[in-house]
Amino acid sequence: MKLLKLLLTTAVFAGASSFAIAQEPRPLPPLAMQPNAETVTFEHIDALNECDWDRLMAQYPEEVLFILPNGVWVEGRRAIGDVFAGFCTPREDGGFKGATFIAEKVKTVENTVNVSWRVEADWLAEPYKGADAYVTHDGLMYVQVTTFDPADMKFK
């Protein structure tokens, strides 16, 4: 029951349709380490903007953790893969495909990259702003703390 609640919370957060969760999980790609923390971060942002699930998942080790608004934790590669499978569906299916995340300010402290960003999309009534902290290690992303909350977005 706890796992089901986590998956449902993840689906609601990501705007995923129930179809995205009910599908047979696709194989996870091999890990692709980057040379430094900022490269990990900007690979994530670029892959997210392209909705390239394989590139997104190639940077998360098994012990990855996302901390979402309201204290929701999503842990593990498979669970994060489910989040992005839902995120990368068309807007009419509840996803966010077509959104563009644009970094506005970046502050790197050792292996943590902090980014203030805005999201633009044809289906948004106005840009949506937020921030993330990306904790990296050995060329991979281990923790992401995000303010991204679809409930705060203004849709057309």
C-alpha positions as CSV (number, residue, x, y, z in Angstrom):
1,M,0.0,0.0,0.0
2,K,2.8,2.4,0.8
3,L,4.5,1.8,-2.6
4,L,1.1,2.3,-4.3
5,K,0.7,5.6,-2.5
6,L,4.2,6.7,-3.5
7,L,3.5,5.8,-7.2
8,L,0.2,7.7,-7.1
9,T,1.8,10.7,-5.5
10,T,4.6,10.5,-8.1
11,A,2.1,10.3,-10.9
12,V,0.1,13.3,-9.7
13,F,3.3,15.3,-9.2
14,A,4.6,14.5,-12.7
15,G,1.2,14.9,-14.3
16,A,1.4,11.4,-15.6
17,S,-1.6,9.5,-16.9
18,S,-2.4,6.2,-15.3
19,F,-1.3,4.6,-18.6
20,A,2.3,5.8,-18.0
21,I,2.5,4.0,-14.7
22,A,0.6,0.9,-15.8
23,Q,3.0,0.2,-18.8
24,E,5.7,-2.4,-18.5
25,P,8.8,-0.6,-17.3
26,R,11.3,0.0,-20.1
27,P,14.9,-1.1,-19.5
28,L,17.1,1.4,-17.8
29,P,20.0,2.7,-19.9
30,P,23.6,2.3,-18.8
31,L,25.0,5.1,-16.6
32,A,26.9,7.9,-18.4
33,M,29.2,9.8,-16.1
34,Q,29.9,13.4,-16.8
35,P,33.2,15.2,-16.1
36,N,31.9,17.6,-13.4
37,A,28.9,18.8,-11.4
38,E,27.8,21.5,-13.8
39,T,28.0,19.2,-16.8
40,V,25.8,16.7,-14.9
41,T,23.3,19.5,-14.2
42,F,23.2,20.9,-17.7
43,E,22.9,17.4,-19.3
44,H,19.9,16.9,-17.0
45,I,18.3,20.2,-18.1
46,D,19.0,19.6,-21.8
47,A,17.7,16.0,-21.6
48,L,14.6,17.3,-19.8
49,N,13.9,19.9,-22.4
50,E,14.3,17.2,-25.1
51,C,12.2,14.8,-23.0
52,D,14.9,12.2,-23.7
53,W,14.2,9.6,-21.1
54,D,17.3,7.5,-21.9
55,R,19.6,10.5,-21.4
56,L,17.8,11.5,-18.2
57,M,18.0,8.1,-16.7
58,A,21.7,7.6,-17.7
59,Q,22.7,10.0,-15.0
60,Y,21.0,8.5,-12.0
61,P,22.6,5.8,-9.9
62,E,20.3,3.3,-8.1
63,E,20.5,5.3,-4.9
64,V,19.2,8.5,-6.5
65,L,16.8,10.7,-4.4
66,F,14.4,13.4,-5.5
67,I,12.9,15.7,-2.8
68,L,9.8,17.3,-4.1
69,P,7.6,20.0,-2.7
70,N,5.7,19.2,0.5
71,G,8.4,16.8,1.6
72,V,7.7,14.1,-0.9
73,W,10.7,11.8,-1.5
74,V,11.1,9.6,-4.6
75,E,13.9,7.2,-4.3
76,G,15.6,4.8,-6.7
77,R,16.2,4.7,-10.5
78,R,13.0,2.9,-11.3
79,A,10.8,5.3,-9.4
80,I,12.5,8.3,-10.9
81,G,12.1,6.6,-14.3
82,D,8.4,6.5,-13.7
83,V,8.3,10.2,-12.8
84,F,10.0,11.1,-16.1
85,A,7.9,8.7,-18.1
86,G,4.9,10.7,-16.9
87,F,6.6,14.1,-17.2
88,C,7.6,13.4,-20.9
89,T,4.1,12.7,-22.1
90,P,2.1,15.4,-24.1
91,R,0.3,18.1,-22.1
92,E,-3.1,16.7,-23.3
93,D,-2.2,13.5,-21.5
94,G,-1.2,15.2,-18.3
95,G,2.5,15.5,-19.0
96,F,4.9,18.4,-19.7
97,K,6.4,17.6,-23.0
98,G,7.3,20.8,-24.8
99,A,8.3,22.7,-21.7
100,T,11.6,24.5,-21.8
101,F,13.6,25.0,-18.6
102,I,15.8,28.0,-18.8
103,A,18.5,28.5,-16.2
104,E,18.5,32.1,-14.9
105,K,21.1,31.9,-12.1
106,V,23.6,29.2,-11.3
107,K,25.7,28.9,-8.1
108,T,28.0,25.9,-7.7
109,V,29.4,24.9,-4.4
110,E,31.7,21.9,-4.7
111,N,29.6,19.1,-6.1
112,T,26.2,20.8,-5.7
113,V,24.8,23.0,-8.4
114,N,21.9,25.4,-7.5
115,V,19.8,26.7,-10.3
116,S,17.0,29.3,-10.4
117,W,15.0,28.6,-13.6
118,R,11.9,29.5,-15.5
119,V,9.8,27.3,-17.6
120,E,8.2,28.4,-20.9
121,A,5.7,26.4,-23.0
122,D,3.0,27.1,-25.5
123,W,0.5,25.7,-23.1
124,L,1.5,28.0,-20.2
125,A,-0.4,31.3,-19.6
126,E,2.9,32.7,-18.2
127,P,6.4,31.5,-17.5
128,Y,6.7,29.5,-14.3
129,K,9.7,30.0,-12.0
130,G,11.4,27.7,-9.5
131,A,14.7,26.4,-8.3
132,D,16.6,23.1,-7.9
133,A,19.7,22.0,-6.1
134,Y,21.5,19.1,-7.8
135,V,23.9,17.1,-5.7
136,T,26.4,15.2,-7.8
137,H,29.1,12.7,-7.1
138,D,31.5,10.9,-9.5
139,G,29.8,12.4,-12.6
140,L,26.3,11.3,-11.6
141,M,23.3,13.0,-10.0
142,Y,22.5,11.6,-6.5
143,V,20.0,14.1,-5.1
144,Q,17.8,16.7,-6.6
145,V,15.8,19.1,-4.4
146,T,13.1,20.9,-6.4
147,T,10.4,23.5,-6.1
148,F,8.7,22.3,-9.2
149,D,5.0,22.0,-8.4
150,P,2.4,21.8,-11.2
151,A,-0.3,23.1,-8.9
152,D,1.5,26.5,-9.0
153,M,1.6,26.6,-12.8
154,K,-0.9,28.8,-14.8
155,F,-2.1,26.9,-17.8
156,K,-3.9,28.3,-20.9
